[in-house]
Amino acid sequence: MEDTPAPKPASASRTVMTFLVFPEHANALGKAFGGQIMAWTDMCGGICSMRHSAGTTVTAALDDLQFEHPILIGDMVTLEGRVNATFRTSMEVEVTVHGENPATGARWRCVEARLTFVAIDDQGRARLVPPLHAESDDDLARIAAATTRRNERLARRKPR
């Protein structure tokens, strides 16, 4: 396998995306489909992981996604992704989703999710990702927490 790439800070791959909820994104009650929010979450996390790894990534796991508050037709949805930790060929990306009423400016947190992405090469094989350069105590805490979650996830994995 190739040499380990140079470390990068989480700020280098931070990703922010904003969408407007249209009727085709919503159910009969006028609330955004959970699946639509999940798709946008995966897209935001994927872009963040591709920025960090400078190449193609694939989603390997989605941890603990909970819908806290609904988003209605006409509301704006803002997703923010950041790399929490990197491992050899994978990384944990946290995506936070907020709803916003464009008329009032009221903003609320709707979803927080953690996704694991694996960097792959042109042949679809895992490749090394740049280590995460911690810039703050918050970064160090995120790395420690992500490492614990990864260890728990790997312990639950069934042997092939």
C-alpha positions in Angstrom: 0.0 0.0 0.0 1.1 3.6 -0.6 2.8 6.0 1.8 0.5 7.6 4.4 -0.7 11.0 3.1 0.1 14.2 5.0 -2.3 15.0 7.9 -5.2 17.4 7.3 -7.3 19.4 9.7 -11.1 18.9 9.9 -11.6 22.5 8.8 -10.1 21.6 5.4 -13.0 19.3 4.5 -15.9 21.0 6.4 -19.0 20.8 4.1 -22.2 22.9 4.3 -25.1 22.3 2.0 -28.6 24.0 2.0 -31.8 22.7 0.4 -35.3 23.9 0.2 -38.0 21.3 1.0 -40.4 21.0 -1.9 -43.6 18.9 -2.0 -41.8 16.0 -3.8 -39.5 15.8 -0.7 -42.4 15.4 1.7 -45.1 13.0 2.9 -48.9 13.6 2.9 -48.5 15.5 6.2 -46.2 18.0 4.6 -43.1 16.8 6.5 -39.9 16.0 4.8 -39.4 12.3 4.2 -36.9 10.7 6.6 -35.4 9.0 3.6 -34.8 12.3 1.8 -33.1 13.7 4.9 -31.0 10.5 5.1 -30.0 10.8 1.4 -28.9 14.5 1.9 -27.0 13.4 5.1 -25.2 10.7 3.2 -24.4 13.2 0.3 -23.0 15.8 2.7 -20.9 13.2 4.6 -19.7 11.8 1.3 -18.5 15.1 0.0 -16.8 15.9 3.3 -15.0 12.5 3.2 -14.0 12.9 -0.4 -12.5 16.4 0.4 -10.5 14.9 3.2 -9.3 11.9 1.4 -8.9 13.6 -2.0 -10.7 10.9 -3.9 -13.6 8.5 -4.1 -15.2 7.2 -0.9 -18.1 4.8 -0.1 -20.5 4.7 2.8 -19.6 1.8 5.1 -21.8 2.5 8.2 -24.4 4.8 9.5 -24.6 5.2 13.3 -27.3 6.5 15.5 -29.4 8.7 13.2 -32.4 10.1 15.1 -35.0 12.5 13.9 -35.5 15.1 16.6 -37.9 17.6 14.9 -39.7 17.7 11.6 -38.9 19.9 8.6 -41.9 21.1 6.6 -42.5 22.0 3.0 -41.1 25.4 2.4 -38.5 25.1 5.2 -34.8 25.3 4.4 -32.5 22.4 5.4 -28.9 23.0 6.2 -26.5 20.1 6.6 -23.0 20.5 8.1 -20.4 17.8 7.8 -17.0 17.4 9.5 -14.5 14.6 9.9 -14.4 13.5 13.5 -11.6 11.0 13.1 -9.6 9.0 10.6 -8.3 5.5 10.7 -6.2 3.6 8.2 -8.6 3.6 5.2 -11.7 4.9 6.8 -13.0 8.0 8.5 -16.0 9.0 10.7 -17.9 12.0 9.5 -20.5 13.8 11.7 -23.4 15.5 9.9 -25.7 17.8 11.7 -29.0 18.8 10.1 -30.9 22.0 10.9 -34.3 23.2 9.7 -35.0 26.9 9.2 -38.2 28.8 8.6 -37.3 31.3 5.8 -40.0 33.8 6.9 -39.1 34.0 10.6 -35.5 32.9 10.6 -36.2 30.4 13.4 -33.7 27.6 13.3 -33.7 24.1 15.0 -31.6 21.0 15.1 -33.3 18.1 13.4 -30.8 15.3 13.0 -27.3 14.4 14.1 -25.7 11.4 12.4 -22.3 9.8 12.3 -21.3 7.9 9.1 -18.2 5.8 8.3 -16.7 6.2 4.8 -14.0 4.1 3.3 -11.6 5.6 0.7 -11.2 3.5 -2.4 -8.9 3.6 -5.4 -9.8 3.2 -9.1 -10.0 -0.6 -8.7 -12.4 -0.3 -5.7 -9.7 -1.3 -3.2 -9.4 0.5 0.1 -6.7 3.2 0.1 -5.0 5.1 2.9 -6.6 8.4 4.1 -4.7 11.4 5.5 -4.5 11.4 9.3 -6.7 14.0 11.0 -4.6 16.9 12.4 -6.3 18.1 15.7 -6.4 21.8 15.9 -8.3 22.1 19.3 -9.3 20.2 22.5 -12.7 19.7 20.8 -11.0 17.9 17.9 -9.1 15.7 20.4 -12.3 14.8 22.2 -14.1 14.0 18.9 -11.2 11.7 17.9 -11.3 9.9 21.2 -15.1 9.5 21.0 -15.0 8.3 17.4 -12.3 5.8 18.2 -14.5 4.3 21.0 -17.5 4.1 18.6 -15.3 2.4 16.0 -14.1 -0.1 18.5 -17.6 -0.9 19.6 -18.8 -1.2 16.0 -16.0 -3.5 15.1 -16.7 -5.7 18.2 -20.4 -6.1 17.0 -19.3 -7.1 13.5 -20.1 -10.7 12.6 -17.3 -12.8 11.3 -17.4 -13.6 7.5 
